[in-house]
Amino acid sequence: MRTIMAFGAAVAALWIVLAVGLDGKSKEPQASAASESTVSDEVMKTAYVEGLKEENGHYLLTVDYIDWYEGDAAAVMFREREPDPEVTEPPDGYYIVNDDPSLATIELPEDTQIRMQIYDRPDEESGADIVPDEPITIEQFAELVNEGDDALINVKDFPYHITFKDGQAQRIVQQFVP
């Protein structure tokens, strides 16, 4: 009996060390959204683009901010929000949460960098191939956004990571999703 109790205590101690660690901090993956991350004085937010228009020489981008999760954080959020015992991981390694469907408008400075992964290039040999981080102009982006469902690939169907510095959009990067 004493051997069983000692074994049980050893198993419990091992479980605590594995679950919590020797430093006393939990080893559970924490769900943190990549929808707003900070690097020095830059802030990155993730959003779906809803529209882009030129008004008095300025481009105004309308977005719907989302929470974008990858890796362990995506798995945690997926299990929390999708209680299907058959599927315990997000199928493509990411998970999107949009608890606030309100829209925001961002004025884009002329020097905003825009990087695309995939879009319809009807006049080019590459067509709709994936070209990682391909730079395009704000004017090209506006045309693509405003084509909407008329395009072979609707660029509004993809999330975008928008980097802000001093409150100004500096870079917009399309997130490829399978």
C-alpha positions as CSV (number, residue, x, y, z in Angstrom):
1,M,0.0,0.0,0.0
2,R,2.9,2.4,0.9
3,T,4.5,1.7,-2.5
4,I,1.2,2.6,-4.3
5,M,0.9,5.8,-2.4
6,A,4.6,6.7,-3.0
7,F,4.1,5.9,-6.7
8,G,1.0,8.1,-6.8
9,A,2.8,11.0,-5.1
10,A,5.7,10.7,-7.6
11,V,3.3,10.7,-10.5
12,A,1.5,13.8,-9.1
13,A,4.8,15.6,-8.6
14,L,5.9,14.7,-12.1
15,W,2.6,16.0,-13.5
16,I,3.0,19.3,-11.6
17,V,6.6,19.8,-12.9
18,L,5.5,19.0,-16.5
19,A,2.4,21.2,-16.3
20,V,3.7,24.1,-14.3
21,G,7.5,23.7,-14.5
22,L,10.2,24.2,-11.9
23,D,9.8,28.0,-12.1
24,G,6.1,27.8,-11.1
25,K,4.8,29.3,-14.3
26,S,2.2,27.5,-16.3
27,K,3.3,25.8,-19.6
28,E,-0.2,26.0,-21.1
29,P,-0.1,28.0,-24.4
30,Q,-1.7,31.4,-23.9
31,A,-4.1,32.6,-26.5
32,S,-2.8,35.9,-27.7
33,A,-4.0,37.5,-30.9
34,A,-1.6,38.7,-33.5
35,S,-4.3,41.2,-34.5
36,E,-2.5,43.8,-32.5
37,S,1.2,43.4,-31.7
38,T,3.8,46.0,-30.8
39,V,7.4,46.2,-31.9
40,S,9.1,49.3,-30.5
41,D,7.0,52.3,-31.6
42,E,5.1,50.3,-34.3
43,V,1.7,48.7,-33.9
44,M,0.4,45.9,-36.1
45,K,-3.3,45.3,-36.5
46,T,-5.1,42.7,-38.6
47,A,-8.2,43.4,-40.6
48,Y,-10.4,42.6,-43.5
49,V,-10.5,45.3,-46.1
50,E,-14.0,46.4,-46.8
51,G,-13.3,49.3,-49.2
52,L,-10.8,51.8,-50.5
53,K,-11.6,55.1,-52.1
54,E,-9.8,58.3,-53.2
55,E,-11.3,61.4,-51.7
56,N,-9.7,64.9,-52.3
57,G,-6.4,63.4,-53.2
58,H,-6.3,61.1,-50.1
59,Y,-6.9,57.3,-50.0
60,L,-9.3,56.1,-47.3
61,L,-9.2,52.5,-46.4
62,T,-12.3,51.0,-44.7
63,V,-11.4,47.9,-42.5
64,D,-13.0,45.5,-40.1
65,Y,-10.4,44.6,-37.4
66,I,-10.1,41.0,-36.4
67,D,-8.1,38.9,-34.0
68,W,-5.7,36.6,-35.9
69,Y,-4.3,33.6,-34.1
70,E,-1.5,31.2,-35.2
71,G,0.1,28.1,-33.8
72,D,-0.6,27.1,-30.2
73,A,-2.7,30.3,-29.6
74,A,-4.9,29.3,-32.6
75,A,-5.4,25.8,-31.2
76,V,-6.4,27.2,-27.8
77,M,-8.9,29.6,-29.2
78,F,-10.2,27.0,-31.6
79,R,-10.9,24.5,-28.8
80,E,-12.5,27.2,-26.7
81,R,-14.9,28.4,-29.4
82,E,-15.4,25.2,-31.5
83,P,-16.5,22.5,-29.1
84,D,-16.3,19.6,-31.6
85,P,-14.7,16.6,-30.1
86,E,-13.8,15.3,-33.5
87,V,-11.8,18.4,-34.6
88,T,-9.4,19.8,-31.9
89,E,-7.1,21.9,-34.0
90,P,-7.7,24.6,-36.6
91,P,-7.4,22.9,-40.0
92,D,-4.9,25.3,-41.5
93,G,-3.0,26.4,-38.4
94,Y,-4.7,29.8,-37.9
95,Y,-7.9,30.9,-36.4
96,I,-9.8,34.2,-36.8
97,V,-12.1,35.8,-34.3
98,N,-14.3,38.8,-35.2
99,D,-16.3,39.7,-32.1
100,D,-16.7,43.3,-33.1
101,P,-18.0,43.8,-36.7
102,S,-17.7,47.6,-36.6
103,L,-15.8,49.3,-39.4
104,A,-12.9,51.8,-39.1
105,T,-11.5,54.2,-41.8
106,I,-7.8,54.8,-42.1
107,E,-6.2,57.5,-44.2
108,L,-3.3,56.1,-46.1
109,P,-0.2,58.2,-46.6
110,E,1.2,58.3,-50.1
111,D,4.2,56.2,-49.2
112,T,2.2,53.3,-47.6
113,Q,3.9,50.1,-48.7
114,I,1.5,47.4,-49.9
115,R,2.5,43.8,-50.3
116,M,0.4,41.1,-51.9
117,Q,0.7,37.3,-51.9
118,I,-2.0,36.5,-54.5
119,Y,-4.3,38.4,-56.7
120,D,-5.7,38.3,-60.3
121,R,-3.2,39.6,-62.8
122,P,-5.2,39.2,-66.0
123,D,-2.6,40.9,-68.2
124,E,0.4,39.0,-67.0
125,E,1.8,35.6,-67.5
126,S,1.8,34.9,-63.8
127,G,-2.0,35.2,-63.7
128,A,-3.2,34.4,-60.2
129,D,0.0,32.6,-59.0
130,I,1.3,33.2,-55.5
131,V,4.1,35.8,-55.5
132,P,5.3,36.4,-51.9
133,D,5.3,40.0,-50.7
134,E,4.9,41.5,-54.2
135,P,4.8,45.3,-53.9
136,I,2.0,47.1,-55.6
137,T,0.9,50.8,-55.5
138,I,-2.0,52.2,-53.6
139,E,-3.7,52.9,-57.0
140,Q,-3.3,49.2,-58.0
141,F,-4.6,48.1,-54.5
142,A,-7.7,50.4,-54.9
143,E,-8.5,48.8,-58.3
144,L,-8.2,45.3,-56.8
145,V,-10.3,46.1,-53.8
146,N,-13.0,47.8,-55.9
147,E,-13.2,44.9,-58.4
148,G,-14.7,42.8,-55.5
149,D,-16.5,39.7,-56.7
150,D,-15.9,40.6,-60.4
151,A,-12.3,39.5,-60.0
152,L,-11.1,36.0,-60.3
153,I,-9.7,36.4,-56.8
154,N,-11.5,38.8,-54.5
155,V,-8.8,40.5,-52.4
156,K,-11.4,41.4,-49.8
157,D,-11.5,37.7,-48.8
158,F,-8.0,37.8,-47.3
159,P,-6.9,39.4,-44.0
160,Y,-4.3,42.1,-44.0
161,H,-1.7,42.9,-41.4
162,I,-1.4,46.7,-41.1
163,T,1.6,48.2,-39.5
164,F,1.2,51.7,-37.9
165,K,3.9,54.0,-36.8
166,D,3.0,57.2,-35.0
167,G,-0.7,56.5,-35.8
168,Q,0.0,56.4,-39.6
169,A,-0.4,53.2,-41.7
170,Q,3.1,52.4,-43.0
171,R,2.7,48.9,-44.4
172,I,-0.2,46.6,-45.5
173,V,0.6,43.0,-46.1
174,Q,-1.9,40.5,-47.4
175,Q,-2.1,37.3,-45.4
176,F,-2.4,34.3,-47.7
177,V,-5.0,31.8,-46.5
178,P,-5.6,28.5,-48.2
